Amino acid sequence: MKMRQMHNKAAQAKGFTPSSTRPGLVLIIDESHLVLTDYVRNKKDPGFGGMTNAALAELIGRTGRKVGVALICASQDTTLNAFGNSGPLRSSLLRGNGVVMFSTNRISAGILPNFSADPSKLPDDGGYAYSLETTDASGAKHSRAATFRAAYQEDFGTDLARYPVRPLEEDSATVIDLYQTGAYRRRHEITAEAKADAVAAGIAAFKRGEVDIDEFLFGDGPAATPATPSAGAAFDVPVLQVVPSLADLVAVEADDDEDLIDTSGLTPVQTAVFEAVRDGVTRTSDIPDVIGRSRRAVYNARDVLIERGLVVEADRGELGLAPPRAA
């Protein structure tokens, strides 16, 4: 991301248009409620290791779209846990394409702003879903809410031929290799070897009696940790380096309207109300339940936000973000 930002500066350009030589990058996080947590690998690490998975995803979600990096998060959790308990991450993701599939639980508008349909009413025989309405920071709509059904396809050969996987441009790939021990250049080799190590570790665990015969034969496979390569192994598992820091890698200049909004000096309640409105919860009467504050506190915060020019009352009881001010 840092390299692409520098390329944009050198070309005096903003935004990103994917091409065969400079492709977009999509990061897929399945079961996001299990991945986007407050787990920290190394609290003393000033770089990646010192950040939570949720914080890292939040930063990528806010800045990655400017340099061609996107997130796809999937979860069966119908709470804010699916977004790592992060309102900003939820807001960033839902500025793109949001899809809600069949569920027995009715998802509240407080979790998915502007979504009032009932996913339990969708047919449960596969493929049916709702697409979510999306808006930008000014409230302008980019997509509409709709119901659709995805087509089932057994052979993806035609689509894969139309949309081949592109390698990263040389400069970005070089940055990854320099700071992650050749991880990009050897990505296919390392993946294959890691899978082989996991299988070997599973066999060893079974032989040691740590996995019973039923689980070994009929289960999903032993949940064993792959053996760590010895000093004499053919390769070393890439280790994420402390330098550069995460801020250095993903820092971008404020070139979007949302970055020009000054929310400094707000109280926690005022901040929560502002974020709720930004995330699409526009009815003042809904905000107390969404943020867990009293009606009096919410209405007082609303008045302050209107006075500061951060939100406007578009209609009686309906709030919206004020038009962004020039820098």
GUBA-957850 format. One record per residue (C-alpha): residue number from 1; residue in one letter; x negated, y negated, z. Coordinates in Angstrom, 2 decimals. Each point is the difference from the previous one (the first is absolute). Last residue first. Example, Ala and Ser with C-alpha at 12.3 -4.5 7.8 and 13.67 -1.06 7.14 Angstrom:
% residues 2
+-------+------+---------+---------+---------+
: vexpa : dolo :       u :       v :       w :
+-------+------+---------+---------+---------+
:     2 :    S :  -13.67 :    1.06 :    7.14 :
:     1 :    A :    1.37 :    3.44 :    0.66 :
+-------+------+---------+---------+---------+
This chain:
% residues 327
+-------+------+---------+---------+---------+
: vexpa : dolo :       u :       v :       w :
+-------+------+---------+---------+---------+
:   327 :    A :    9.70 :  -21.67 :    3.94 :
:   326 :    A :    3.41 :   -0.69 :   -1.54 :
:   325 :    R :    2.98 :    0.91 :    2.15 :
:   324 :    P :    1.85 :    3.25 :   -0.33 :
:   323 :    P :    3.80 :   -0.26 :   -0.46 :
:   322 :    A :    1.66 :    0.66 :    3.37 :
:   321 :    L :    0.65 :    3.64 :    0.80 :
:   320 :    G :    3.64 :    0.97 :    0.31 :
:   319 :    L :    2.72 :   -0.02 :    2.64 :
:   318 :    E :    3.71 :    0.79 :   -0.19 :
:   317 :    G :    2.30 :   -0.93 :    2.92 :
:   316 :    R :    1.71 :   -2.72 :   -2.03 :
:   315 :    D :   -1.80 :   -0.11 :   -3.30 :
:   314 :    A :   -3.58 :   -0.59 :   -1.13 :
:   313 :    E :   -1.14 :   -0.78 :    3.53 :
:   312 :    V :   -3.64 :   -0.75 :   -0.65 :
:   311 :    V :   -3.19 :    1.55 :    1.32 :
:   310 :    L :   -3.56 :   -1.23 :    0.55 :
:   309 :    G :    0.71 :   -3.73 :    0.00 :
:   308 :    R :   -1.13 :   -0.57 :    3.56 :
:   307 :    E :    3.51 :   -1.10 :    1.02 :
:   306 :    I :    1.48 :    3.12 :   -1.63 :
:   305 :    L :   -2.44 :    2.21 :    1.91 :
:   304 :    V :    0.80 :   -1.81 :    3.26 :
:   303 :    D :    3.74 :    0.43 :   -0.50 :
:   302 :    R :   -0.42 :    3.70 :   -0.80 :
:   301 :    A :   -2.05 :    0.51 :    3.16 :
:   300 :    N :    2.84 :   -1.45 :    2.10 :
:   299 :    Y :    2.47 :    2.26 :   -1.81 :
:   298 :    V :   -2.18 :    3.06 :    0.61 :
:   297 :    A :   -0.54 :   -0.76 :    3.68 :
:   296 :    R :    3.74 :   -0.57 :    0.54 :
:   295 :    R :    0.88 :    3.20 :   -1.84 :
:   294 :    S :   -2.32 :    2.01 :    2.24 :
:   293 :    R :   -2.99 :    1.83 :   -1.44 :
:   292 :    G :   -0.52 :    3.54 :   -1.33 :
:   291 :    I :   -1.39 :   -0.95 :   -3.40 :
:   290 :    V :    2.66 :    1.66 :   -2.18 :
:   289 :    D :    2.83 :   -0.26 :    2.53 :
:   288 :    P :   -0.54 :   -3.74 :    0.49 :
:   287 :    I :   -0.43 :   -0.56 :   -3.79 :
:   286 :    D :    3.41 :    1.23 :   -1.17 :
:   285 :    S :    1.97 :   -3.11 :    1.06 :
:   284 :    T :   -2.42 :   -2.26 :   -1.87 :
:   283 :    R :    0.75 :    1.76 :   -3.26 :
:   282 :    T :   -3.10 :   -0.03 :   -2.20 :
:   281 :    V :   -1.81 :    3.23 :    0.86 :
:   280 :    G :   -2.08 :    0.02 :   -3.20 :
:   279 :    D :   -3.55 :    0.62 :    1.19 :
:   278 :    R :   -0.75 :   -3.73 :    0.05 :
:   277 :    V :    3.05 :   -0.55 :    2.19 :
:   276 :    A :   -1.19 :    2.67 :    2.44 :
:   275 :    E :   -3.54 :   -1.40 :   -0.09 :
:   274 :    F :    1.28 :   -3.48 :    0.93 :
:   273 :    V :    2.11 :    1.39 :    2.85 :
:   272 :    A :   -2.95 :    1.99 :    1.38 :
:   271 :    T :   -2.30 :   -3.02 :   -0.24 :
:   270 :    Q :    2.51 :   -2.19 :    1.83 :
:   269 :    V :    0.34 :    2.62 :    2.74 :
:   268 :    P :   -3.78 :    0.38 :    0.37 :
:   267 :    T :   -0.42 :   -3.81 :    0.18 :
:   266 :    L :   -1.13 :   -1.84 :   -3.11 :
:   265 :    G :   -3.18 :   -2.08 :    0.07 :
:   264 :    S :   -1.30 :    1.08 :   -3.39 :
:   263 :    T :    2.58 :    1.08 :   -2.56 :
:   262 :    D :   -1.44 :   -1.99 :   -2.91 :
:   261 :    I :    1.30 :    1.37 :   -3.30 :
:   260 :    L :   -2.63 :   -0.28 :   -2.74 :
:   259 :    D :   -0.71 :    3.74 :   -0.12 :
:   258 :    E :    3.59 :    0.76 :   -1.00 :
:   257 :    D :   -0.36 :   -2.27 :   -3.05 :
:   256 :    D :   -2.79 :    2.13 :   -1.38 :
:   255 :    D :   -3.59 :   -1.08 :   -0.80 :
:   254 :    A :   -1.51 :    0.20 :    3.47 :
:   253 :    E :   -3.48 :    1.29 :   -0.77 :
:   252 :    V :   -0.76 :    3.65 :    0.32 :
:   251 :    A :   -1.80 :    2.07 :    2.61 :
:   250 :    V :    0.19 :    3.74 :   -0.68 :
:   249 :    L :   -3.59 :    1.13 :    0.27 :
:   248 :    D :   -1.30 :   -2.75 :    2.27 :
:   247 :    A :    2.89 :    0.39 :    2.44 :
:   246 :    L :   -0.59 :    3.74 :    0.15 :
:   245 :    S :   -3.59 :   -0.55 :    1.02 :
:   244 :    P :   -2.80 :    0.93 :   -2.34 :
:   243 :    V :   -1.67 :    1.75 :    1.71 :
:   242 :    V :    1.03 :    2.59 :    2.60 :
:   241 :    Q :   -0.37 :    2.85 :   -2.46 :
:   240 :    L :    2.62 :    2.62 :   -0.74 :
:   239 :    V :   -1.69 :    3.40 :    0.07 :
:   238 :    P :    0.09 :    2.15 :   -3.11 :
:   237 :    V :   -0.18 :    3.73 :    0.76 :
:   236 :    D :   -3.61 :    0.96 :   -0.66 :
:   235 :    F :   -0.96 :    2.19 :   -2.92 :
:   234 :    A :   -1.89 :    3.22 :   -0.82 :
:   233 :    A :   -0.14 :    1.04 :    3.63 :
:   232 :    G :   -3.31 :    0.06 :    1.87 :
:   231 :    A :    1.10 :   -2.27 :    2.81 :
:   230 :    S :    3.05 :    2.17 :    0.51 :
:   229 :    P :    3.37 :   -0.81 :   -1.47 :
:   228 :    T :    2.75 :   -0.43 :    2.63 :
:   227 :    A :    2.43 :    2.89 :   -0.08 :
:   226 :    P :    3.48 :   -0.92 :   -1.08 :
:   225 :    T :    2.42 :   -0.52 :    2.91 :
:   224 :    A :    2.49 :    2.79 :    0.25 :
:   223 :    A :    3.74 :   -0.23 :   -0.35 :
:   222 :    P :    0.35 :    3.56 :   -1.12 :
:   221 :    G :    2.21 :    0.54 :   -3.04 :
:   220 :    D :    3.55 :   -1.04 :   -0.73 :
:   219 :    G :    1.27 :    3.14 :    1.65 :
:   218 :    F :    0.68 :    3.45 :   -1.41 :
:   217 :    L :   -3.28 :    1.89 :    0.00 :
:   216 :    F :   -2.15 :   -2.00 :    2.42 :
:   215 :    E :    2.91 :   -1.03 :    2.20 :
:   214 :    D :    1.18 :    3.58 :    0.27 :
:   213 :    I :   -3.54 :    1.31 :    0.66 :
:   212 :    D :   -0.74 :   -2.35 :    2.88 :
:   211 :    V :   -2.43 :   -2.91 :   -0.32 :
:   210 :    E :   -2.76 :   -0.63 :    2.57 :
:   209 :    G :   -1.08 :    3.66 :   -0.03 :
:   208 :    R :   -3.60 :   -0.75 :   -1.02 :
:   207 :    K :    0.63 :    1.66 :   -3.38 :
:   206 :    F :    2.97 :   -2.28 :   -0.58 :
:   205 :    A :   -2.06 :   -3.11 :    0.81 :
:   204 :    A :   -2.73 :    1.16 :   -2.41 :
:   203 :    I :    2.53 :    0.44 :   -2.79 :
:   202 :    G :    1.37 :   -3.49 :    0.67 :
:   201 :    A :   -3.50 :   -1.51 :   -0.01 :
:   200 :    A :   -0.67 :    1.59 :   -3.39 :
:   199 :    V :    3.25 :   -1.42 :   -1.36 :
:   198 :    A :   -0.83 :   -3.48 :    1.33 :
:   197 :    D :   -3.54 :    0.16 :   -1.42 :
:   196 :    A :    1.35 :    0.91 :   -3.44 :
:   195 :    K :    2.41 :   -2.95 :    0.14 :
:   194 :    A :   -2.85 :   -2.35 :    0.99 :
:   193 :    E :   -2.13 :    1.35 :   -2.85 :
:   192 :    A :    2.73 :   -0.71 :   -2.56 :
:   191 :    T :    0.59 :   -3.53 :    1.36 :
:   190 :    I :   -3.73 :   -0.76 :    0.11 :
:   189 :    E :   -0.49 :    1.06 :   -3.62 :
:   188 :    H :    2.95 :   -2.06 :   -1.21 :
:   187 :    R :   -1.06 :   -3.13 :    1.92 :
:   186 :    R :   -3.71 :    0.23 :   -0.86 :
:   185 :    R :   -0.34 :   -3.39 :   -1.70 :
:   184 :    Y :    2.54 :   -1.57 :    2.34 :
:   183 :    A :   -1.51 :    1.27 :    3.26 :
:   182 :    G :   -3.61 :   -0.81 :   -0.88 :
:   181 :    T :   -0.95 :   -0.63 :    3.62 :
:   180 :    Q :    2.97 :   -2.17 :    0.95 :
:   179 :    Y :   -1.47 :   -3.51 :   -0.06 :
:   178 :    L :   -2.02 :    0.15 :   -3.21 :
:   177 :    D :    2.41 :    2.37 :   -1.73 :
:   176 :    I :    3.03 :   -2.19 :    0.69 :
:   175 :    V :   -1.77 :   -3.15 :   -1.25 :
:   174 :    T :   -1.18 :    1.83 :   -3.13 :
:   173 :    A :    3.55 :    1.12 :   -0.81 :
:   172 :    S :    1.15 :   -3.62 :    0.14 :
:   171 :    D :   -2.77 :   -1.13 :   -2.38 :
:   170 :    E :    0.44 :    2.93 :   -2.41 :
:   169 :    E :    3.73 :   -0.41 :   -0.56 :
:   168 :    L :    2.03 :    2.69 :    1.70 :
:   167 :    P :    0.71 :    3.16 :   -1.95 :
:   166 :    R :    3.30 :    0.25 :   -1.84 :
:   165 :    V :    2.59 :    2.71 :    0.54 :
:   164 :    P :    1.92 :    0.50 :   -3.23 :
:   163 :    Y :    3.47 :   -1.50 :   -0.42 :
:   162 :    R :    1.42 :    1.28 :   -3.28 :
:   161 :    A :   -1.74 :    3.37 :    0.27 :
:   160 :    L :    1.14 :    0.34 :    3.61 :
:   159 :    D :    3.55 :   -0.73 :   -1.10 :
:   158 :    T :   -0.08 :    2.70 :   -2.67 :
:   157 :    G :   -1.60 :    2.58 :    2.27 :
:   156 :    F :    2.43 :   -0.54 :    2.87 :
:   155 :    D :    1.84 :    3.26 :   -0.61 :
:   154 :    E :    2.69 :    0.96 :    2.50 :
:   153 :    Q :    2.09 :   -3.16 :   -0.11 :
:   152 :    Y :    3.00 :   -0.89 :    2.12 :
:   151 :    A :    1.56 :   -3.37 :   -0.82 :
:   150 :    A :    0.36 :   -2.58 :    2.76 :
:   149 :    R :    3.49 :   -1.13 :    0.96 :
:   148 :    F :    0.92 :   -3.63 :    0.46 :
:   147 :    T :    1.82 :   -2.40 :    2.32 :
:   146 :    A :   -0.78 :   -3.70 :   -0.31 :
:   145 :    A :   -1.23 :   -3.02 :    1.99 :
:   144 :    R :   -1.45 :   -2.69 :   -2.21 :
:   143 :    S :   -3.55 :   -1.04 :   -0.81 :
:   142 :    H :   -2.08 :   -3.17 :    0.15 :
:   141 :    K :    2.36 :   -2.26 :    1.97 :
:   140 :    A :   -1.15 :   -3.49 :    1.00 :
:   139 :    G :   -0.11 :   -0.45 :    3.78 :
:   138 :    S :   -2.96 :   -2.38 :    0.04 :
:   137 :    A :   -2.37 :    2.65 :    1.40 :
:   136 :    D :    0.98 :    2.45 :   -2.74 :
:   135 :    T :    3.08 :    2.20 :   -0.18 :
:   134 :    T :    0.70 :    3.70 :   -0.39 :
:   133 :    E :    3.31 :    1.90 :   -0.22 :
:   132 :    L :   -0.50 :    3.62 :    0.88 :
:   131 :    S :    0.39 :    3.04 :   -2.24 :
:   130 :    Y :    2.43 :    2.60 :    1.28 :
:   129 :    A :   -0.54 :    3.72 :   -0.49 :
:   128 :    Y :    1.33 :    3.21 :   -1.53 :
:   127 :    G :   -2.48 :    2.66 :   -1.14 :
:   126 :    G :    1.35 :    3.04 :    1.77 :
:   125 :    D :    3.21 :    1.78 :    0.99 :
:   124 :    D :    0.58 :   -2.25 :    3.03 :
:   123 :    P :    2.43 :   -2.40 :   -1.67 :
:   122 :    L :   -0.50 :   -3.46 :    1.55 :
:   121 :    K :    2.40 :   -0.94 :    2.80 :
:   120 :    S :   -2.63 :    0.61 :    2.71 :
:   119 :    P :   -2.07 :   -2.78 :   -1.58 :
:   118 :    D :    2.56 :   -2.62 :    1.17 :
:   117 :    A :   -0.37 :   -3.32 :   -1.81 :
:   116 :    S :   -0.88 :   -3.28 :    1.78 :
:   115 :    F :   -3.56 :   -0.59 :   -1.13 :
:   114 :    N :   -0.98 :   -3.69 :   -0.07 :
:   113 :    P :   -2.80 :    0.66 :    2.52 :
:   112 :    L :   -1.02 :    3.63 :    0.57 :
:   111 :    I :   -0.56 :    0.54 :    3.73 :
:   110 :    G :    2.37 :   -2.70 :    1.29 :
:   109 :    A :    2.48 :    0.87 :   -2.74 :
:   108 :    S :    0.54 :    3.29 :    1.80 :
:   107 :    I :   -0.64 :    3.39 :   -1.56 :
:   106 :    R :    2.94 :    2.35 :    0.40 :
:   105 :    N :   -1.36 :    3.36 :    1.03 :
:   104 :    T :    0.94 :    3.15 :   -1.91 :
:   103 :    S :   -2.38 :   -1.02 :   -2.75 :
:   102 :    F :    0.09 :    0.02 :   -3.79 :
:   101 :    M :   -2.63 :   -2.15 :   -1.70 :
:   100 :    V :   -0.98 :   -3.66 :    0.46 :
:    99 :    V :   -2.31 :   -1.60 :   -2.59 :
:    98 :    G :   -1.97 :   -3.25 :    0.24 :
:    97 :    N :   -1.82 :   -1.49 :   -2.97 :
:    96 :    G :   -2.28 :   -2.92 :    0.82 :
:    95 :    R :    0.63 :   -2.84 :    2.45 :
:    94 :    L :    1.08 :    2.81 :    2.31 :
:    93 :    L :   -3.60 :    1.05 :    0.54 :
:    92 :    S :   -1.15 :   -3.46 :    1.08 :
:    91 :    S :    2.92 :   -0.55 :    2.37 :
:    90 :    R :   -0.43 :    3.41 :    1.61 :
:    89 :    L :   -3.71 :   -0.69 :    0.42 :
:    88 :    P :    0.76 :   -3.40 :    1.58 :
:    87 :    G :    2.55 :    1.58 :    2.39 :
:    86 :    S :   -2.48 :    2.60 :    1.20 :
:    85 :    N :    1.18 :    2.92 :    2.13 :
:    84 :    G :   -2.25 :    2.19 :   -2.21 :
:    83 :    F :    2.45 :   -0.47 :   -2.85 :
:    82 :    A :    1.75 :    3.35 :    0.42 :
:    81 :    N :   -0.08 :   -0.69 :    3.75 :
:    80 :    L :    2.48 :   -2.83 :   -0.70 :
:    79 :    T :    2.72 :    2.63 :    0.17 :
:    78 :    T :    1.65 :    2.33 :   -2.50 :
:    77 :    D :   -2.81 :    2.59 :    0.01 :
:    76 :    Q :    0.14 :    2.20 :   -3.09 :
:    75 :    S :   -3.07 :   -1.76 :   -1.35 :
:    74 :    A :   -1.66 :   -1.08 :   -3.24 :
:    73 :    C :   -2.49 :   -2.86 :   -0.43 :
:    72 :    I :   -1.21 :   -1.13 :   -3.43 :
:    71 :    L :   -2.71 :   -2.64 :    0.26 :
:    70 :    A :   -1.40 :   -2.20 :   -2.78 :
:    69 :    V :   -3.44 :   -1.28 :   -1.03 :
:    68 :    G :   -0.18 :   -2.19 :   -3.12 :
:    67 :    V :   -1.89 :   -3.00 :    1.33 :
:    66 :    K :    2.79 :   -2.28 :    1.23 :
:    65 :    R :    2.11 :    3.02 :    0.96 :
:    64 :    G :   -2.66 :    0.98 :    2.51 :
:    63 :    T :    0.41 :   -3.03 :    2.23 :
:    62 :    R :    3.09 :    0.53 :    2.16 :
:    61 :    G :    0.35 :    3.77 :   -0.31 :
:    60 :    I :   -3.74 :    0.54 :    0.35 :
:    59 :    L :    0.00 :   -1.97 :    3.26 :
:    58 :    E :    3.02 :    1.88 :    1.32 :
:    57 :    A :   -1.51 :    3.34 :   -0.99 :
:    56 :    L :   -3.15 :   -0.82 :    1.98 :
:    55 :    A :    2.02 :   -1.14 :    3.00 :
:    54 :    A :    2.09 :    3.18 :   -0.02 :
:    53 :    N :   -3.06 :    2.23 :   -0.27 :
:    52 :    T :   -1.47 :   -1.75 :    3.01 :
:    51 :    M :   -3.16 :   -2.03 :   -0.38 :
:    50 :    G :   -3.37 :    0.59 :    1.67 :
:    49 :    G :   -1.12 :    2.66 :   -2.46 :
:    48 :    F :    0.43 :   -2.35 :   -2.96 :
:    47 :    G :   -2.53 :   -2.55 :    1.20 :
:    46 :    P :   -1.06 :   -1.39 :    3.40 :
:    45 :    D :   -0.25 :    3.56 :    1.43 :
:    44 :    K :    0.17 :   -0.10 :    3.79 :
:    43 :    K :    3.57 :    1.33 :    0.09 :
:    42 :    N :   -1.00 :    3.02 :   -2.07 :
:    41 :    R :    2.59 :    2.15 :   -1.74 :
:    40 :    V :    3.00 :   -2.10 :    1.03 :
:    39 :    Y :    3.48 :    1.57 :    0.02 :
:    38 :    D :    2.76 :   -2.62 :    0.14 :
:    37 :    T :    2.05 :    1.92 :   -2.56 :
:    36 :    L :    0.69 :   -0.14 :   -3.72 :
:    35 :    V :   -0.73 :    3.67 :   -0.74 :
:    34 :    L :    2.82 :    1.86 :    1.76 :
:    33 :    H :    2.72 :   -2.54 :   -0.89 :
:    32 :    S :   -1.42 :   -0.05 :   -3.54 :
:    31 :    E :    1.04 :    3.57 :   -0.70 :
:    30 :    D :   -1.66 :   -0.43 :   -3.42 :
:    29 :    I :   -2.39 :   -2.90 :   -0.54 :
:    28 :    I :   -0.68 :   -0.56 :   -3.71 :
:    27 :    L :   -2.67 :   -2.53 :   -1.00 :
:    26 :    V :    0.48 :   -1.38 :   -3.52 :
:    25 :    L :   -2.92 :   -1.63 :   -1.84 :
:    24 :    G :    0.52 :   -2.09 :   -3.11 :
:    23 :    P :   -2.34 :    0.50 :   -2.89 :
:    22 :    R :   -2.78 :   -2.27 :   -1.25 :
:    21 :    T :   -1.33 :    1.56 :   -3.22 :
:    20 :    S :    3.29 :    1.50 :   -1.17 :
:    19 :    S :    1.84 :   -3.12 :    1.15 :
:    18 :    P :    1.87 :   -1.21 :    3.06 :
:    17 :    T :    0.91 :   -3.72 :    0.23 :
:    16 :    F :   -0.98 :   -1.60 :    3.30 :
:    15 :    G :    0.61 :   -3.32 :    1.68 :
:    14 :    K :   -2.04 :   -3.16 :   -0.29 :
:    13 :    A :   -2.73 :   -1.00 :   -2.46 :
:    12 :    Q :   -2.98 :   -2.35 :    0.08 :
:    11 :    A :   -1.99 :    2.78 :   -1.75 :
:    10 :    A :   -2.69 :    0.01 :    2.71 :
:     9 :    K :    2.66 :   -0.35 :    2.68 :
:     8 :    N :    1.98 :    2.91 :   -1.40 :
:     7 :    H :   -3.14 :    2.13 :   -0.15 :
:     6 :    M :   -0.72 :   -0.89 :    3.65 :
:     5 :    Q :    3.48 :    1.14 :    1.01 :
:     4 :    R :   -0.51 :    3.21 :   -1.92 :
:     3 :    M :   -3.22 :    0.67 :    1.91 :
:     2 :    K :    1.66 :   -0.71 :    3.36 :
:     1 :    M :    2.85 :    2.36 :   -0.79 :
+-------+------+---------+---------+---------+
